[in-house]
Amino acid sequence: MNDIQILGKIPLYGEISTQGSKNAVLPMMAASLLHRGTTTLMNVPCIEDVSCMVGILEKLGAKVAREGRQMTIDASCLDSCEISLDYVRKMRSSIMVLGPLVARMGQAVTHYPGGCSIGKRPVDYHVQLLRDLGLTVTEEDGRIEVKADRYEGTELSLCFPSVGATENAIMAAVGARGETVIRGCAREPEIVELCCFLAKMGIETLGAGSGTIRVRGQRSRKDPIYRVCGDRIAAGTYLAAAAVTGGEICLTDVPVSYMDTTLRALCACGCLIMTENDRVRLQAPKVLKPLSYLETAVYPGFPTDMQSVFLAMLCLAPGESRIRETIFEGRFETAAELAHMGAYIEVKENCARIVSDGRLKGAQVTARDLRGGAALIVAGLAAEGRTVVKECDHVDRGYEDIITDMRQLGASVERIRDTKAHRNMAG
């Protein structure tokens, strides 16, 4: 058991640094398989998803060393091309290893992924792109096998700008002869970071951050050293936590240029935000303002990964707010948990209507997914009384040490690991 107990209504104050980006570091780790040498990554977050990816790389034959937030990956000798089902079940992001593995080994085997249950994340996008690239893909009983001898660069087109599929296509295209043009690409910052990382290997890409990316098929030539950018979702979560508690915090190592829509939404809720280089200071209003309409969208729109946190935050903004989810339909599972805390949220299809009196009460709730768990912690920080968030293993997948960070800002938060103690506290 991994539960978190929170005593709410304590304003957050202080300054902390932002962890390295989960969504940026995982594709970089996968891309290290393209290099027959050593990759060094700095500012790597100590989270469960990173540990899971380390396990995948080591099973494939890579040697991984970690010292604090620095990671060294020696992929000079790989002896396997199959991703273990145990790791696939833990993390959906394991699918992104397909592209670089087949580019390097000419073959890759994986399974349909697991991870958070936040709705459909079709593997079909990945499979079709690999087929379009000229690779042979076989699917049978949940097993996916990709084979290729030599394949040529070509033109690919995504029917939806999936981040993971874009990343897989880029990395698979590195193994092609000639140039591959990928249209309909995702434009998320993590795509830009991946292409910058590949450039450190000597691999040429053009157009990252736009809808069309060109990849020159070639072998890596350099041992890359790269610093992972700050995590824009973790930063947004902490800013929201300060907003709901009526506090004032400063975050450092923030990728400010990647957070425009999140910062503007916080301002619309009445927060005062000041930015300088990689620093963001937030001063909460006395009373949060509701948002008449907020819609998630692919970048540069409002990120779906922030939706659950804003859902919790708007439960503390007196009045009526509406959120429309356009990416993952399962994101609204958190609404049922917030209802245990006294929230009124009406969900119809992909829209949520929140009617709030500005208060939540402490309760026992369950983290159904990574971002939903973080949202419940945010809600608990502002709720009256004691909140226990159960099954927070999900949260540990993406937040390095949310307990220590919140306590450093003055929150009363602790982890409960003993079943008997948990029952006593909950009762």
C-alpha positions in Angstrom: 0.0 0.0 0.0 1.2 3.5 -0.8 -1.3 6.1 0.6 -0.8 9.8 1.3 -2.4 11.7 4.1 -2.9 15.4 3.9 -4.1 18.0 6.5 -5.6 20.8 4.4 -6.1 24.5 4.6 -2.4 25.4 5.0 -1.2 28.0 2.5 2.0 27.1 0.7 5.0 29.4 0.7 8.6 29.2 -0.3 10.9 28.3 -3.2 11.7 24.9 -4.8 13.2 23.7 -8.0 11.3 21.8 -10.7 12.3 18.2 -11.5 13.4 17.1 -14.9 10.7 16.3 -17.5 9.2 12.8 -17.4 7.8 13.1 -20.9 11.1 14.4 -22.3 13.5 12.0 -20.7 11.7 8.7 -21.5 12.0 9.1 -25.4 15.6 10.2 -24.9 16.4 7.0 -23.0 14.7 5.0 -25.7 16.7 6.9 -28.4 20.0 6.0 -26.6 19.5 2.6 -28.3 20.3 4.3 -31.6 23.8 5.0 -30.5 26.6 2.4 -30.4 28.3 4.2 -27.6 27.7 6.1 -24.4 24.9 8.6 -23.7 24.9 10.9 -20.7 21.7 12.5 -19.5 21.6 15.2 -16.8 18.6 16.4 -14.7 17.0 13.0 -14.9 14.0 12.8 -12.5 14.0 9.9 -9.9 10.6 8.5 -10.8 9.1 5.1 -11.3 8.7 5.5 -15.1 12.4 6.2 -15.4 13.2 3.1 -13.3 11.0 1.1 -15.5 12.7 2.3 -18.7 16.1 1.6 -17.1 14.9 -2.0 -16.6 13.9 -2.2 -20.3 17.2 -0.9 -21.5 19.1 -3.3 -19.2 17.1 -6.3 -20.4 18.0 -5.4 -24.0 21.7 -5.5 -23.0 22.5 -1.8 -22.3 24.5 -0.9 -19.2 22.9 1.9 -17.2 24.6 3.8 -14.3 22.9 6.5 -12.2 24.5 8.9 -9.9 22.0 11.4 -8.4 20.2 13.0 -11.4 22.9 12.0 -13.9 22.5 8.9 -16.0 24.9 7.1 -18.3 23.7 4.6 -20.8 26.2 2.4 -22.6 24.3 0.8 -25.5 27.4 -0.3 -27.4 26.4 -4.0 -27.1 22.7 -5.1 -27.2 21.9 -8.8 -27.0 18.1 -8.8 -27.2 15.4 -7.2 -29.2 12.4 -8.2 -27.1 10.8 -6.0 -24.5 9.6 -8.0 -21.5 5.9 -8.2 -20.9 6.4 -7.3 -17.2 7.7 -3.9 -18.2 5.1 -3.3 -20.9 2.3 -3.9 -18.4 3.8 -1.2 -16.1 4.2 1.6 -18.6 2.6 2.5 -21.9 5.6 4.5 -22.8 7.5 1.3 -23.5 5.9 1.3 -27.0 8.4 4.1 -28.0 11.3 1.6 -27.8 10.0 -0.1 -30.9 11.3 2.6 -33.3 14.9 2.9 -32.1 15.2 -0.9 -31.5 14.2 -1.9 -35.0 16.4 0.9 -36.4 19.3 -0.5 -34.5 18.7 -4.3 -34.5 16.5 -4.8 -37.6 13.9 -6.4 -35.3 11.8 -5.6 -32.3 9.3 -7.5 -30.2 6.9 -6.0 -27.7 3.3 -6.3 -26.4 0.3 -4.2 -26.1 1.1 -1.7 -23.3 -0.4 -1.0 -19.9 0.1 2.0 -17.6 -2.7 4.5 -16.6 -6.3 3.8 -17.5 -7.2 7.2 -18.8 -8.9 6.0 -22.0 -7.9 4.8 -25.4 -4.3 5.3 -26.6 -4.3 3.4 -29.9 -1.1 1.5 -30.7 -2.5 1.5 -34.2 -0.9 4.9 -34.9 2.6 3.4 -34.2 2.0 0.2 -36.0 0.7 1.9 -39.2 3.6 4.3 -39.3 6.1 1.5 -39.1 4.3 -0.4 -41.9 4.2 2.8 -44.0 8.0 3.0 -43.5 8.3 -0.4 -45.1 8.7 -2.5 -42.0 6.9 -5.9 -41.5 4.7 -5.8 -38.5 3.0 -8.9 -37.1 0.4 -8.8 -34.4 -0.8 -11.9 -32.6 -2.2 -12.6 -29.1 -1.2 -9.2 -27.9 2.4 -9.6 -29.2 3.8 -7.1 -31.7 6.8 -8.1 -33.8 8.6 -5.7 -36.2 11.2 -6.8 -38.7 13.2 -5.0 -41.3 16.3 -5.7 -43.4 17.0 -2.4 -45.1 14.4 0.2 -45.6 14.2 3.4 -47.5 13.2 6.9 -46.4 9.7 7.8 -47.5 6.8 10.1 -46.7 4.7 9.3 -43.6 1.5 11.0 -42.5 -0.1 10.8 -39.0 -3.9 10.8 -39.0 -3.8 12.3 -35.5 -0.8 14.3 -34.0 0.1 11.6 -31.4 3.2 12.5 -29.4 4.3 9.0 -28.9 3.7 8.0 -32.5 5.6 11.1 -33.8 8.6 10.1 -31.5 8.5 6.5 -32.7 8.4 7.5 -36.3 11.3 9.9 -35.9 13.5 7.3 -34.2 12.5 4.5 -36.7 13.3 6.8 -39.6 16.9 7.2 -38.3 17.5 3.6 -39.5 16.2 4.3 -43.1 18.4 5.0 -46.1 17.8 8.5 -47.2 15.3 11.1 -46.0 11.9 10.5 -44.3 9.3 13.2 -44.3 6.7 12.9 -41.5 3.6 15.0 -41.9 0.9 15.7 -39.3 3.4 15.6 -36.5 2.7 16.5 -32.8 4.3 19.9 -31.9 4.8 19.3 -28.2 8.0 20.6 -26.6 9.1 17.1 -25.9 9.3 16.5 -29.6 11.6 19.5 -29.9 13.7 18.2 -27.0 14.1 14.8 -28.6 15.3 16.3 -31.9 17.8 18.5 -30.0 19.0 15.4 -28.2 19.4 13.5 -31.5 21.4 16.5 -32.8 23.9 15.9 -30.0 24.4 12.4 -31.5 25.0 13.9 -34.9 21.6 12.9 -36.3 20.0 15.5 -38.4 16.3 16.4 -38.2 14.5 19.5 -39.5 11.2 21.0 -38.5 10.8 20.0 -34.9 7.9 22.0 -33.4 6.1 22.2 -36.7 3.7 19.8 -38.4 6.3 18.4 -40.7 9.6 16.9 -39.6 12.3 15.6 -41.9 14.7 12.9 -40.7 18.0 12.1 -42.4 18.7 8.4 -42.0 22.2 7.9 -40.6 24.2 6.4 -37.8 25.0 8.4 -34.7 28.5 9.8 -34.6 28.9 11.3 -31.2 28.5 10.4 -27.5 25.7 12.8 -26.6 25.6 14.8 -23.3 22.2 16.4 -22.7 20.4 18.2 -19.9 16.7 17.3 -19.6 14.5 20.3 -19.4 12.2 21.0 -16.4 8.9 19.2 -16.2 6.1 21.6 -17.3 3.3 19.4 -15.9 5.0 19.1 -12.5 5.5 22.8 -12.4 1.9 23.4 -13.3 0.8 21.1 -10.5 2.8 22.9 -7.9 1.6 26.3 -9.0 -2.0 25.0 -8.8 -1.3 23.7 -5.3 -0.2 27.2 -4.2 -3.3 28.7 -6.0 -5.8 26.5 -4.1 -4.2 27.1 -0.7 -4.0 30.9 -1.0 -0.2 30.8 -0.9 2.8 32.3 -2.8 5.6 30.2 -4.2 8.5 30.5 -6.6 9.6 27.7 -8.8 13.0 27.5 -10.5 14.2 25.4 -13.5 10.8 26.0 -15.1 10.5 25.6 -18.9 8.5 28.9 -19.0 8.4 29.1 -22.8 6.5 25.8 -22.9 3.9 26.7 -20.4 2.0 29.6 -21.9 -1.5 28.2 -21.9 -1.2 26.8 -18.3 0.1 30.2 -17.0 -2.6 32.1 -18.8 -5.3 29.7 -17.3 -3.9 30.3 -13.8 -4.0 34.1 -14.4 -7.6 33.8 -15.6 -8.4 32.2 -12.2 -7.1 35.3 -10.5 -3.5 34.3 -9.8 -0.7 36.9 -10.1 2.2 35.4 -12.0 5.6 36.8 -12.6 8.3 35.1 -14.8 12.0 35.8 -15.2 14.1 33.4 -17.3 13.5 30.0 -15.7 11.7 31.3 -12.6 8.0 31.6 -12.0 6.4 33.2 -9.0 2.7 32.8 -8.2 0.7 34.8 -5.8 -2.8 33.3 -5.2 -5.9 35.5 -5.0 -8.0 35.6 -1.9 -10.7 33.8 -3.9 -10.2 31.8 -7.0 -12.2 32.8 -10.1 -14.1 30.1 -12.1 -13.4 29.5 -15.7 -16.4 29.6 -18.0 -14.7 27.3 -20.5 -11.4 25.5 -20.7 -10.6 23.0 -23.4 -7.7 20.6 -23.7 -5.9 20.4 -27.1 -2.7 19.2 -28.7 0.2 21.7 -28.2 0.2 24.6 -28.2 -3.3 24.2 -26.6 -4.0 23.5 -23.0 -2.3 20.2 -22.0 -4.5 17.2 -21.2 -2.0 16.3 -18.5 -3.0 19.4 -16.6 -6.8 18.8 -16.9 -7.3 16.8 -13.8 -5.4 19.3 -11.7 -7.5 22.1 -13.0 -10.6 20.1 -12.4 -9.6 19.9 -8.8 -8.7 23.6 -8.6 -12.0 24.7 -10.1 -13.8 22.8 -7.4 -12.5 25.5 -5.1 -13.5 28.5 -7.3 -17.0 29.7 -6.3 -19.3 29.7 -9.3 -19.6 27.6 -12.4 -16.8 26.3 -14.6 -16.7 24.0 -17.6 -13.9 21.8 -19.0 -13.9 20.0 -22.3 -11.5 17.1 -22.7 -10.5 16.3 -26.3 -7.6 13.9 -25.9 -8.3 11.2 -23.4 -11.9 10.5 -22.4 -10.9 8.6 -19.2 -9.5 11.8 -17.6 -12.8 12.5 -15.9 -12.5 9.4 -13.7 -11.1 11.9 -11.1 -14.5 13.6 -10.9 -16.1 10.7 -9.0 -13.3 10.9 -6.4 -13.6 14.6 -6.0 -17.4 14.0 -5.4 -16.4 12.2 -2.2 -14.9 15.5 -1.1 -18.1 17.4 -1.7 -17.5 18.5 -5.3 -20.4 18.8 -7.7 -19.2 17.8 -11.1 -21.6 16.9 -13.9 -19.9 14.9 -16.7 -21.6 14.4 -20.0 -19.6 12.7 -22.7 -16.3 14.7 -22.9 -17.5 17.8 -20.9 -17.4 18.5 -17.2 -19.6 21.2 -15.5 -18.3 22.2 -12.1 -20.6 24.1 -9.7 -18.6 25.2 -6.6 -19.2 27.0 -3.3 -15.5 27.3 -2.9 -15.1 24.5 -0.4 -14.0 20.8 -0.3 -14.0 18.5 2.7 -11.4 15.9 3.6 -12.2 12.4 2.6 -10.7 9.0 1.6 -10.2 9.0 -2.1 -8.3 6.8 -4.6 -5.8 7.8 -7.3 -7.0 6.1 -10.5 -4.1 7.4 -12.7 -1.0 9.5 -12.5 -2.4 13.0 -13.0 -5.7 12.2 -11.3 -3.7 11.2 -8.2 -1.8 14.5 -8.3 -5.1 16.4 -8.6 -6.5 14.7 -5.5 -3.4 15.7 -3.6 -3.9 19.3 -4.7 -7.6 19.1 -3.6 -6.6 17.7 -0.3 -4.2 20.6 0.3 -7.2 23.0 0.2 -9.8 20.8 1.8 -11.2 21.1 5.3 -9.8 18.5 7.6 -7.9 15.3 6.7 -7.7 13.6 3.3 -6.2 10.2 2.5 -5.3 9.5 -1.1 -5.0 5.8 -1.7 -2.9 3.9 -4.3 -0.4 6.7 -4.9 2.0 4.4 -6.7 0.5 6.1 -9.8 1.7 9.5 -8.6 5.2 8.1 -8.0 5.4 7.3 -11.7 5.7 11.0 -12.6 6.5 13.1 -9.6 10.0 12.7 -8.1 9.1 13.5 -4.5 5.8 15.4 -4.2 5.6 14.7 -0.4 9.0 16.3 0.3 8.3 19.2 -2.1 4.9 20.0 -0.5 6.4 19.8 3.0 9.2 22.1 2.0 6.5 24.6 1.1 4.8 24.2 4.5 2.1 21.6 3.8 1.2 18.9 6.3 1.6 15.8 4.1 2.9 12.3 4.9 3.0 8.9 3.4 1.2 6.0 5.0 2.6 2.5 4.3 1.3 0.4 7.2 -2.2 -1.0 6.7 -3.1 -1.0 10.4 -2.0 2.6 10.9 -3.9 3.6 7.8 -7.1 2.1 9.2 -6.7 3.9 12.5 -6.1 7.3 10.8 -8.9 6.8 8.3 -11.3 5.8 11.1 
